Structure formats: C-alpha cells, structure tokens
C-alpha cells in the first residue's frame, strides 16, 4: 500500500522504515528538510509540504500523523482536513487525548474523511521488534488498513496464545487490536501508559531498597552490599517480575550501577494524568497509578536513586532524554 508519513522523529522515521521493509510505498514529510533527505536516500519519496504529499499519494490517500500530542498534531490534522478529499484517511499514531479523537472524527466525517487513532507502543525499538497497536475508528476503515498494521506489528513470534483463547479475530495475537470507535485506541493506550508508570515506579523503589541495604542507619550486622546488576540479571530468568522493563533496567545497571549519567528529574508525557482523570470520571480507585504520577512530580524537586532508575528506563524504551548535559 501507499502511505504518507508526517513527522519523522524517533518513532515516525522507524515506522516508515518498517513499512518500507514490508514493501509498502512511503511518502514522507517533516519540517526538518534533513529528516526528509535521510529517508529519501532510503528509497522513499520525500516531499516538502503537506500539499506536495497529497499530490504524490494515490486516492484514496492515507495520511499517518506521527507528531507530539497537542498543537503540532492539532494543527497538522486541521491542515489535512482542508487538503484531503472525501474518502481519504487521516491516522493519528501519536499519544493524543482520546476526547480530542472523538471531536476530530466528527469534524472529519462531516467532510467525508475517515479518522483512525492508533495508540502505538514500541518506542525506539519498534523498527526491529515491531509495534503494539491499539486502534480506534470505523471497522471498515481499520480493515482496509490491515496490511499496514500487520506489517508494523510484531507478529506472533514465539509468544504462544493464551491457553483457552478461541476467537475468530487473531489480530491481538499478531500484536494489534481494533479497540472500538474513534478514541478507543488512544484510550486503551492511555491506560497502558498509566500502568507503565506504576510498573516503573515499583521497580525503581524496589531497587532503591536493595541499594540502600548497606546504609549506616542500619546495624552493621544487617548491612548487605548487594550487586544490583546480578539481581536484575537473575530476576530476568524465571522470576514472576521478569519483563522488558526489567531487561532495560539490567542493561542500564551493567553500563553504570550508580546511574550517574541520569539526572533523576523524571518527566511525564500526559497519559498518566489523563488515566487518573478518566479514573475519577468513572469513580475507579487507582492508588498505585496516582502515587507513581506524584512521584514523578516530586522528582523535579529532589532526585533519588529510584528517580535515576526511572530516567534510565524511559531512555531505554523511548529515547527520552533526562541526562545531565
């Protein structure tokens, strides 16, 4: 299939590359001419404007927007709504707020356009590992885009289906789902990221407890000088707390057990806050997720070893830079 990719940052460029590997025809655009030129050298069609992209794509056109949530995505989709023609498809693969998706879908539908929101997880590793995708939009439109999602997804790999699972739709087993109508994809991704906050915080706090076991506050006979590199490594093998986040933690500890290269000032990209807002609207208690978000706020005032470990994990999976300059 032919598709236009708008936004060639850490994930956008690699999404284009993975699609190219799957023999899809990519037309690429970014405000950075250098980013466009880089992918043009990889046998993709580089363009200098959204209008040029529309002219280079066959109808019905498919526009995939991969930009930061908020104004960059909002303005780009507004421009596309004026450029695109009835039948064209606009995909937002970033981390937009799901209520914005609902509003955009309604506005684009009035113009005869189709809107699909794709919660995309995979970070800087997606090119090789594939992307886990949670998709919202009209069922017929999502089905039309299936070759693109199938190419981007990890596929079945070595992960066996859950025992007892017997469903006709096997897309979840391949690494993507049609979650529901407009906004559903980003809603599921939002909660995914909220859970991610909690998991990361649990690892960070646990490893700080391990690290401080040799504290002078303890009786001398109760102090242990523990090797966190070995602990992370052994937990990766057969432990119930093994995970990709633990893999990334182990890699960071091998490089520098003190994690001195990280500031410990931990940012939040919005999804954690939105998850808690949704929980409040739905009267659902989210004690762990709330505490994890508040811990990130606190990290901006004082930095602990746990905060540096959080920074290391964020850098590991997403390339988020919280490293002292």
N, C-alpha and C positions, 0 to 999 in steps of 0.2 A: 504494500500500500504506500501511497504518498502522504506525507505529513509535514506540517510546518512546526518547528520547534522555536519558541520565543523565550529567550533567556538562557544563556549558555554558561551559567555558573557551575558550581561543583557538581550538581545533580543534572542540570539541563544538558550540559555537554555530553555527559556519560549516557544519558538516556538516548540522545541522538546516536552516539557511537554503538550502543547495544542494538538499536533498531537497524543501523547500517549493517551490522554483522548479520542480522537476520534478513538481509536483502530488501529492506524497506527503503524507499526513496525519501531522503530527508532534505527539506529546505530550511535553512537556519538563519536566525536573526538575533542580534544583541546590540545594545547601544555601543558596546565596545567593538570597534572595527577589527581589532586584533583577535578577539574571540571568534569572530566570524571567519577571519582569514585562516585561523588554525584549523577549523573544521572543513573549510573549503579545500585545504590541502589533503584532507582525508576523503576526498571524492564526494563531498556533499555540496549542495547548491547554496552558496552564501548570498544573502540579499542585504540591502542597505536600509530597508524600511518595511513597515507592515504592508504598505500598498504594493511594494515590489513582491513581497511574499504572496499576496493574494493573486498577483498576476502570474506567478510561477507555479501555482498549485492548480491541479485539475479539479473540476467540480464533480461532486460536492467537496468543498475544501475542508480540511481538518487542521485546526489551529490548536497546538498544545502550548499553553502558557505555563512557564516554569519560573516564576518570579516570587520575591518575598511577598507575604501577605500584606494587605493594606493598600496604600496609594499606588504602588507600582503595578500590582495586579488589577486594581480597580480601573485605573486609567487605561491600561492596555486593553482590557475587555471592553471598555467604553469605545475605544477607537475601533476595535474589531467589529463591534455592533454596527458601526457606520460603514465599514468597508465590506463586510461579508454580505452574502446574498442568501435568500431563502434556500434552506436545505443544507447550508454549511454547518459545521460542528465546531464549537468552542469548548476546549477542555482546560480546566484549571487543575494542574497537578501539584500545586504548592500546598501551603498549610492555611488556607483561608478559613474564616469563621463560617460555620455551616449555615447560619441565618443569612449571611451575605450570598451564599449559593442559591438559596431559595428565592431571594429577591432578584438576583441576576437571571435565573432561569425563567422567571415570569416575564421579565423585561425582554429577553431574547426571544422567547416563544411568540410574543406579540409581533416580532419582526420575521417570523418564520424560521428562526435559527434554533439549533439544538445545543443544549448546555449539559456538560458532564463534569462532575467534580471527582477527582481522583486523589484520595489520601495515599501518599507514596512514601513507603519506608524502605530504607536500604542505604541511605547516606552515600558516603564516598566509595563504598564497597559494591554498590549496585551494578556497576559495569560487569564485574566478574560473577558476583553471587546472584544477581537478579534483584528485582524489586517486589516487595509485598505490596499489593494494591487493594484498596478499599474504594469501591466505585459507586457513585450516585448518579441517577439520570434515568431517562426513558429506557425501558428494557430493549426496545428495538434498536435504538441508537447504540447502546452498550454492546449488543450482539454484533452490530456492524463493525465495531472497533475491536472485536475479539482478536483478530490476528496481531494487532499492535500490543494488546495486553498480554497475550500468550507469549510473544517474543520478549517482552520486558520482564515477565515473571520468572522466578527461579526454576519452575517446573517441579516435577515430583522428586527428582533426585533420589537420595537414599532414605528419605523420611517415609515411613510406612503410614498409610491411612489409619486413623483412629479405629481401634477394634470395635466392630458392631456398626460402623458407619456404612449406610447403604442408601445413597442418594443418586438420582439421575444426573444432577449437575455436579461435575467434578472439578469446577473451576477453583474451588477453595483448595483442593489437593494440589493444584498446579501453582498456587500462590497468589490468586486474586479472587475477589468476590464482587458480585453486584449486590450491594447492601440494600438498595432501595431507591426511592425517588431523589430528586435534586437535594443536595445537602447531606444525604445519608452517608456518603463516602467520607466526607470530611468530619462528620460527627463521630463515626467509628474511629477514624484516625486521631481525632482529638482525645478520645478516651484512651486510646492506645498510648499516646504520649503522656497523658496523666499517669497511667500505670507505670510507664517508663521512669517518671520522676521518682515514684515510690520505690521501685526496684533499685535504682541507682543509689538512692539515699540509704537503703538498707545495707547494701554492700559497703558504702562509704563509712557509715557509722560502725559497722562490724569490724572493718579493717582498722579503724582508729582505736577500737577497744583492744585489738590484738597488738597494735604498735605500742600502745602506752602501758602494756603489762610490765615493762621494766621501769615504771615511774618511781621516783624516790618517795612518793607519797605512800608506797606500799612497804610492808615489812620485807626485809632483804630476802628472806626465805620464800617469799611469794612472788618474786620478780622473775619473769622469763624474758630472755632476749630472743624473740621469735623471728624467723625468716619469713617475711610475708610473701616472698617470691615462691618459696616451696609450698606454702599454704595455699596460695592461689592455684598453683600447678596441681596439687593433689586433689583439690576440690573440683577441678575440671574433669576428673576421671572417676565416674561412678557416683558422684555426690548428687543429692537431690537439689542442691543450689547451683549446679552447673548451668551455664548459659553463655550466649555470645557476649553479653556484658562482662561476664567473668573472664572470658577469653581475652577481651580487650584490657581488662584490669591486669591480668597476668602479663601481657605484653608491656604495658606501661611500667609495671614494677621491675621487670627484667632490665629495662632501659635505665631506670633510676628509682631505687626503692624509696628515696626521700621525696620524689616527685618535685624537686626544687625548680624544675623548668615551668611549673604551672603556678598561676597566681592564686588560685583558690577563690577568685571572685566569680561566682557562677551565675550566668545569665539564664533567663527563661524566655522562651520564644513565643509565649502566649497560650499555647494549647493547655498547659497546666491550669492557668487561670480560668480558661473557658470551661474546662472539665468541672471545676469546682462550682462555677456559676450554674452550669447545667444541673449539677447535683442539688444545688439549693433550689432551683426551679422545680425539680422533681421530688424534693424532700427526701433525698438519699444521703445518709451519713457517709462521708469519705474522710475519715480521720487520718489515715496514712497519707493519702494524696495531699491533703491540706498541709499537714506537717512538713512534707517534702518540699512543697512550694515555699512555705515560710522559711525553711532552712536556706533556700537559695537567696531570699531577701536578706537574711541575716549575714550570709557570706559576703555581702557587699560592704559590711561594716567591719567585720573581723574574719580572718581566714584561718581555718584549721587544716589538719592533715586530711580529714574527711572531705573538706571542700576541694583540696588539690586533687584528690582521687576522683571526685565528680568531674572536675575540669578535664582530667586525663581521659575519662570515659567519653565525655562529649567530643573531645578532639578525636578519639579513636574511631567512633562510628560516624561522625558527621563533619569532621574537619573544623569544628567550631573553635575559634582561636581565643583562648583565655590564658595566653602565655606571656609572662613578663617580657617586655621589649628591652 
